[in-house]
Amino acid sequence: MSLRLAELPDRTPSKLTIQLTPDQLAALQDYADIYEATYGKREPIEQLAPEMLETFLNGDAGFKRARKELHQQRKEK
């Protein structure tokens, strides 16, 4: 059987604990405040941070090129 929709990827969330400097935490809190002022909805930092990270990684052209090469090298092994 062939479906138009491909099999969905693994969407099981992974938990990661990180340490932040006081300045980084303050910046994230400020970001959450500005987000709320912009969109009228409060989102916790724990929900915003993964989206911020994804946006950063997707916007880093050097990372994307290097990651593509890394995956290609892994396939060749």
N, CA, C and O atoms as CSV, one atom per row, in Angstrom:
chain,resi,resn,atom,element,x,y,z
A,1,MET,N,N,0.845,-1.174,0.000
A,1,MET,CA,C,0.000,0.000,0.000
A,1,MET,C,C,0.891,1.239,0.000
A,1,MET,O,O,1.925,1.266,0.669
A,2,SER,N,N,0.505,2.221,-0.721
A,2,SER,CA,C,1.268,3.464,-0.792
A,2,SER,C,C,0.407,4.616,-0.302
A,2,SER,O,O,-0.710,4.814,-0.779
A,3,LEU,N,N,0.923,5.363,0.636
A,3,LEU,CA,C,0.211,6.524,1.160
A,3,LEU,C,C,0.951,7.796,0.760
A,3,LEU,O,O,2.172,7.793,0.598
A,4,ARG,N,N,0.223,8.846,0.609
A,4,ARG,CA,C,0.830,10.137,0.290
A,4,ARG,C,C,1.667,10.641,1.459
A,4,ARG,O,O,2.727,11.235,1.258
A,5,LEU,N,N,1.197,10.408,2.664
A,5,LEU,CA,C,1.901,10.847,3.868
A,5,LEU,C,C,2.929,9.800,4.261
A,5,LEU,O,O,2.605,8.627,4.441
A,6,ALA,N,N,4.172,10.243,4.390
A,6,ALA,CA,C,5.228,9.323,4.828
A,6,ALA,C,C,5.056,9.007,6.310
A,6,ALA,O,O,4.343,9.703,7.033
A,7,GLU,N,N,5.721,7.948,6.741
A,7,GLU,CA,C,5.670,7.585,8.156
A,7,GLU,C,C,6.211,8.749,8.980
A,7,GLU,O,O,7.237,9.341,8.645
A,8,LEU,N,N,5.509,9.064,10.053
A,8,LEU,CA,C,5.915,10.177,10.897
A,8,LEU,C,C,7.207,9.847,11.631
A,8,LEU,O,O,7.419,8.704,12.036
A,9,PRO,N,N,8.069,10.844,11.804
A,9,PRO,CA,C,9.315,10.614,12.531
A,9,PRO,C,C,9.048,10.458,14.022
A,9,PRO,O,O,7.959,10.764,14.508
A,10,ASP,N,N,10.057,9.981,14.735
A,10,ASP,CA,C,9.956,9.854,16.189
A,10,ASP,C,C,9.736,11.240,16.782
A,10,ASP,O,O,10.527,12.154,16.549
A,11,ARG,N,N,8.678,11.390,17.537
A,11,ARG,CA,C,8.362,12.674,18.154
A,11,ARG,C,C,8.402,12.600,19.667
A,11,ARG,O,O,7.828,13.446,20.352
A,12,THR,N,N,9.088,11.578,20.194
A,12,THR,CA,C,9.214,11.436,21.631
A,12,THR,C,C,10.154,12.523,22.149
A,12,THR,O,O,11.314,12.577,21.742
A,13,PRO,N,N,9.666,13.391,23.043
A,13,PRO,CA,C,10.535,14.454,23.518
A,13,PRO,C,C,11.666,13.907,24.376
A,13,PRO,O,O,11.509,12.910,25.081
A,14,SER,N,N,12.794,14.571,24.301
A,14,SER,CA,C,13.947,14.235,25.127
A,14,SER,C,C,14.149,15.371,26.117
A,14,SER,O,O,14.012,16.545,25.770
A,15,LYS,N,N,14.470,15.018,27.327
A,15,LYS,CA,C,14.690,16.030,28.354
A,15,LYS,C,C,16.180,16.290,28.474
A,15,LYS,O,O,16.983,15.357,28.500
A,16,LEU,N,N,16.543,17.556,28.546
A,16,LEU,CA,C,17.926,17.971,28.656
A,16,LEU,C,C,18.028,19.016,29.752
A,16,LEU,O,O,17.281,19.994,29.751
A,17,THR,N,N,18.926,18.821,30.666
A,17,THR,CA,C,19.156,19.791,31.727
A,17,THR,C,C,20.399,20.583,31.373
A,17,THR,O,O,21.445,20.008,31.071
A,18,ILE,N,N,20.287,21.910,31.410
A,18,ILE,CA,C,21.431,22.763,31.101
A,18,ILE,C,C,21.644,23.764,32.231
A,18,ILE,O,O,20.743,24.034,33.026
A,19,GLN,N,N,22.832,24.294,32.280
A,19,GLN,CA,C,23.141,25.351,33.229
A,19,GLN,C,C,23.310,26.647,32.457
A,19,GLN,O,O,23.971,26.677,31.418
A,20,LEU,N,N,22.716,27.711,32.962
A,20,LEU,CA,C,22.791,29.020,32.330
A,20,LEU,C,C,23.484,29.994,33.256
A,20,LEU,O,O,23.424,29.863,34.479
A,21,THR,N,N,24.137,30.966,32.664
A,21,THR,CA,C,24.682,32.050,33.469
A,21,THR,C,C,23.514,32.953,33.885
A,21,THR,O,O,22.454,32.911,33.260
A,22,PRO,N,N,23.691,33.752,34.909
A,22,PRO,CA,C,22.611,34.679,35.281
A,22,PRO,C,C,22.205,35.602,34.126
A,22,PRO,O,O,21.024,35.913,33.965
A,23,ASP,N,N,23.180,36.037,33.327
A,23,ASP,CA,C,22.859,36.903,32.186
A,23,ASP,C,C,22.030,36.170,31.133
A,23,ASP,O,O,21.114,36.751,30.551
A,24,GLN,N,N,22.343,34.911,30.888
A,24,GLN,CA,C,21.568,34.130,29.910
A,24,GLN,C,C,20.140,33.929,30.392
A,24,GLN,O,O,19.195,34.055,29.613
A,25,LEU,N,N,19.980,33.618,31.666
A,25,LEU,CA,C,18.635,33.434,32.212
A,25,LEU,C,C,17.845,34.733,32.148
A,25,LEU,O,O,16.666,34.728,31.795
A,26,ALA,N,N,18.485,35.841,32.486
A,26,ALA,CA,C,17.809,37.138,32.418
A,26,ALA,C,C,17.388,37.451,30.980
A,26,ALA,O,O,16.295,37.967,30.746
A,27,ALA,N,N,18.262,37.137,30.020
A,27,ALA,CA,C,17.930,37.382,28.615
A,27,ALA,C,C,16.738,36.537,28.184
A,27,ALA,O,O,15.862,37.023,27.468
A,28,LEU,N,N,16.694,35.279,28.610
A,28,LEU,CA,C,15.555,34.416,28.269
A,28,LEU,C,C,14.270,34.914,28.919
A,28,LEU,O,O,13.204,34.864,28.305
A,29,GLN,N,N,14.360,35.388,30.142
A,29,GLN,CA,C,13.181,35.939,30.809
A,29,GLN,C,C,12.696,37.192,30.087
A,29,GLN,O,O,11.495,37.385,29.899
A,30,ASP,N,N,13.644,38.045,29.681
A,30,ASP,CA,C,13.277,39.232,28.902
A,30,ASP,C,C,12.636,38.836,27.582
A,30,ASP,O,O,11.659,39.451,27.154
A,31,TYR,N,N,13.182,37.806,26.930
A,31,TYR,CA,C,12.617,37.339,25.664
A,31,TYR,C,C,11.169,36.889,25.875
A,31,TYR,O,O,10.286,37.208,25.079
A,32,ALA,N,N,10.941,36.145,26.955
A,32,ALA,CA,C,9.582,35.682,27.250
A,32,ALA,C,C,8.643,36.861,27.482
A,32,ALA,O,O,7.490,36.831,27.051
A,33,ASP,N,N,9.133,37.904,28.162
A,33,ASP,CA,C,8.310,39.100,28.388
A,33,ASP,C,C,7.985,39.800,27.069
A,33,ASP,O,O,6.850,40.221,26.845
A,34,ILE,N,N,8.989,39.922,26.199
A,34,ILE,CA,C,8.777,40.572,24.901
A,34,ILE,C,C,7.861,39.725,24.027
A,34,ILE,O,O,7.023,40.262,23.302
A,35,TYR,N,N,8.015,38.411,24.090
A,35,TYR,CA,C,7.140,37.502,23.350
A,35,TYR,C,C,5.688,37.725,23.785
A,35,TYR,O,O,4.786,37.826,22.954
A,36,GLU,N,N,5.483,37.801,25.095
A,36,GLU,CA,C,4.124,38.021,25.616
A,36,GLU,C,C,3.561,39.365,25.153
A,36,GLU,O,O,2.395,39.453,24.770
A,37,ALA,N,N,4.389,40.407,25.190
A,37,ALA,CA,C,3.932,41.721,24.743
A,37,ALA,C,C,3.609,41.724,23.250
A,37,ALA,O,O,2.705,42.432,22.804
A,38,THR,N,N,4.350,40.934,22.486
A,38,THR,CA,C,4.154,40.881,21.041
A,38,THR,C,C,2.934,40.067,20.649
A,38,THR,O,O,2.146,40.484,19.800
A,39,TYR,N,N,2.777,38.887,21.279
A,39,TYR,CA,C,1.732,37.956,20.863
A,39,TYR,C,C,0.560,37.861,21.823
A,39,TYR,O,O,-0.433,37.199,21.520
A,40,GLY,N,N,0.658,38.516,22.984
A,40,GLY,CA,C,-0.457,38.517,23.929
A,40,GLY,C,C,-0.660,37.203,24.653
A,40,GLY,O,O,-1.722,36.964,25.227
A,41,LYS,N,N,0.343,36.358,24.629
A,41,LYS,CA,C,0.239,35.055,25.282
A,41,LYS,C,C,1.553,34.750,25.969
A,41,LYS,O,O,2.621,34.871,25.368
A,42,ARG,N,N,1.475,34.358,27.223
A,42,ARG,CA,C,2.674,34.013,27.980
A,42,ARG,C,C,3.066,32.576,27.692
A,42,ARG,O,O,2.251,31.662,27.813
A,43,GLU,N,N,4.316,32.384,27.310
A,43,GLU,CA,C,4.863,31.046,27.100
A,43,GLU,C,C,6.039,30.883,28.048
A,43,GLU,O,O,6.860,31.792,28.170
A,44,PRO,N,N,6.135,29.748,28.720
A,44,PRO,CA,C,7.270,29.548,29.614
A,44,PRO,C,C,8.568,29.401,28.830
A,44,PRO,O,O,8.575,28.955,27.682
A,45,ILE,N,N,9.659,29.787,29.474
A,45,ILE,CA,C,10.975,29.692,28.846
A,45,ILE,C,C,11.232,28.276,28.354
A,45,ILE,O,O,11.826,28.083,27.293
A,46,GLU,N,N,10.789,27.287,29.119
A,46,GLU,CA,C,11.010,25.881,28.743
A,46,GLU,C,C,10.343,25.535,27.416
A,46,GLU,O,O,10.772,24.608,26.729
A,47,GLN,N,N,9.297,26.273,27.052
A,47,GLN,CA,C,8.637,26.048,25.762
A,47,GLN,C,C,9.271,26.880,24.657
A,47,GLN,O,O,9.317,26.455,23.503
A,48,LEU,N,N,9.760,28.063,25.009
A,48,LEU,CA,C,10.372,28.937,24.008
A,48,LEU,C,C,11.776,28.481,23.605
A,48,LEU,O,O,12.140,28.557,22.432
A,49,ALA,N,N,12.555,28.013,24.563
A,49,ALA,CA,C,13.962,27.685,24.298
A,49,ALA,C,C,14.150,26.649,23.180
A,49,ALA,O,O,15.002,26.854,22.315
A,50,PRO,N,N,13.388,25.544,23.162
A,50,PRO,CA,C,13.583,24.590,22.053
A,50,PRO,C,C,13.276,25.203,20.681
A,50,PRO,O,O,13.951,24.897,19.698
A,51,GLU,N,N,12.265,26.061,20.616
A,51,GLU,CA,C,11.928,26.712,19.344
A,51,GLU,C,C,13.022,27.688,18.936
A,51,GLU,O,O,13.346,27.810,17.754
A,52,MET,N,N,13.592,28.383,19.923
A,52,MET,CA,C,14.693,29.304,19.645
A,52,MET,C,C,15.903,28.540,19.132
A,52,MET,O,O,16.559,28.970,18.183
A,53,LEU,N,N,16.194,27.416,19.752
A,53,LEU,CA,C,17.320,26.594,19.339
A,53,LEU,C,C,17.117,26.070,17.918
A,53,LEU,O,O,18.042,26.086,17.105
A,54,GLU,N,N,15.921,25.613,17.629
A,54,GLU,CA,C,15.634,25.113,16.280
A,54,GLU,C,C,15.795,26.218,15.239
A,54,GLU,O,O,16.363,25.991,14.171
A,55,THR,N,N,15.294,27.411,15.549
A,55,THR,CA,C,15.429,28.538,14.631
A,55,THR,C,C,16.892,28.880,14.407
A,55,THR,O,O,17.309,29.149,13.280
A,56,PHE,N,N,17.667,28.868,15.477
A,56,PHE,CA,C,19.099,29.153,15.361
A,56,PHE,C,C,19.793,28.114,14.483
A,56,PHE,O,O,20.536,28.470,13.568
A,57,LEU,N,N,19.554,26.845,14.756
A,57,LEU,CA,C,20.217,25.788,13.991
A,57,LEU,C,C,19.802,25.810,12.528
A,57,LEU,O,O,20.636,25.619,11.643
A,58,ASN,N,N,18.522,26.042,12.266
A,58,ASN,CA,C,18.044,26.088,10.882
A,58,ASN,C,C,18.581,27.287,10.124
A,58,ASN,O,O,18.653,27.258,8.895
A,59,GLY,N,N,18.961,28.342,10.835
A,59,GLY,CA,C,19.471,29.545,10.188
A,59,GLY,C,C,20.985,29.579,10.042
A,59,GLY,O,O,21.529,30.532,9.485
A,60,ASP,N,N,21.663,28.570,10.528
A,60,ASP,CA,C,23.125,28.533,10.488
A,60,ASP,C,C,23.571,27.726,9.272
A,60,ASP,O,O,23.614,26.496,9.311
A,61,ALA,N,N,23.899,28.432,8.198
A,61,ALA,CA,C,24.253,27.760,6.941
A,61,ALA,C,C,25.506,26.892,7.092
A,61,ALA,O,O,25.576,25.803,6.523
A,62,GLY,N,N,26.482,27.363,7.848
A,62,GLY,CA,C,27.704,26.584,8.054
A,62,GLY,C,C,27.412,25.275,8.766
A,62,GLY,O,O,27.968,24.236,8.412
A,63,PHE,N,N,26.546,25.318,9.762
A,63,PHE,CA,C,26.156,24.107,10.470
A,63,PHE,C,C,25.443,23.141,9.533
A,63,PHE,O,O,25.704,21.938,9.559
A,64,LYS,N,N,24.548,23.662,8.711
A,64,LYS,CA,C,23.803,22.787,7.795
A,64,LYS,C,C,24.739,22.074,6.822
A,64,LYS,O,O,24.580,20.882,6.562
A,65,ARG,N,N,25.726,22.815,6.280
A,65,ARG,CA,C,26.680,22.199,5.357
A,65,ARG,C,C,27.515,21.135,6.070
A,65,ARG,O,O,27.690,20.026,5.565
A,66,ALA,N,N,28.028,21.489,7.251
A,66,ALA,CA,C,28.869,20.550,7.998
A,66,ALA,C,C,28.068,19.331,8.430
A,66,ALA,O,O,28.587,18.215,8.434
A,67,ARG,N,N,26.826,19.534,8.788
A,67,ARG,CA,C,25.990,18.400,9.215
A,67,ARG,C,C,25.715,17.469,8.046
A,67,ARG,O,O,25.728,16.248,8.201
A,68,LYS,N,N,25.466,18.045,6.879
A,68,LYS,CA,C,25.238,17.231,5.681
A,68,LYS,C,C,26.474,16.383,5.385
A,68,LYS,O,O,26.360,15.198,5.074
A,69,GLU,N,N,27.653,16.997,5.483
A,69,GLU,CA,C,28.897,16.260,5.264
A,69,GLU,C,C,29.078,15.166,6.314
A,69,GLU,O,O,29.490,14.052,5.989
A,70,LEU,N,N,28.774,15.480,7.555
A,70,LEU,CA,C,28.893,14.505,8.638
A,70,LEU,C,C,27.999,13.297,8.378
A,70,LEU,O,O,28.430,12.156,8.541
A,71,HIS,N,N,26.755,13.546,7.975
A,71,HIS,CA,C,25.834,12.445,7.702
A,71,HIS,C,C,26.307,11.619,6.501
A,71,HIS,O,O,26.155,10.398,6.472
A,72,GLN,N,N,26.879,12.308,5.519
A,72,GLN,CA,C,27.401,11.589,4.352
A,72,GLN,C,C,28.571,10.693,4.761
A,72,GLN,O,O,28.665,9.551,4.309
A,73,GLN,N,N,29.456,11.201,5.607
A,73,GLN,CA,C,30.586,10.423,6.081
A,73,GLN,C,C,30.108,9.207,6.884
A,73,GLN,O,O,30.669,8.119,6.758
A,74,ARG,N,N,29.099,9.389,7.687
A,74,ARG,CA,C,28.557,8.273,8.476
A,74,ARG,C,C,27.979,7.188,7.574
A,74,ARG,O,O,28.111,6.001,7.871
A,75,LYS,N,N,27.345,7.584,6.482
A,75,LYS,CA,C,26.783,6.611,5.548
A,75,LYS,C,C,27.857,5.803,4.860
A,75,LYS,O,O,27.656,4.628,4.550
A,76,GLU,N,N,28.999,6.427,4.618
A,76,GLU,CA,C,30.088,5.782,3.903
A,76,GLU,C,C,30.826,4.769,4.781
A,76,GLU,O,O,31.528,3.906,4.254
A,77,LYS,N,N,30.686,4.853,6.073
A,77,LYS,CA,C,31.401,3.929,6.969
A,77,LYS,C,C,30.741,2.593,7.071
A,77,LYS,O,O,31.228,1.717,7.786
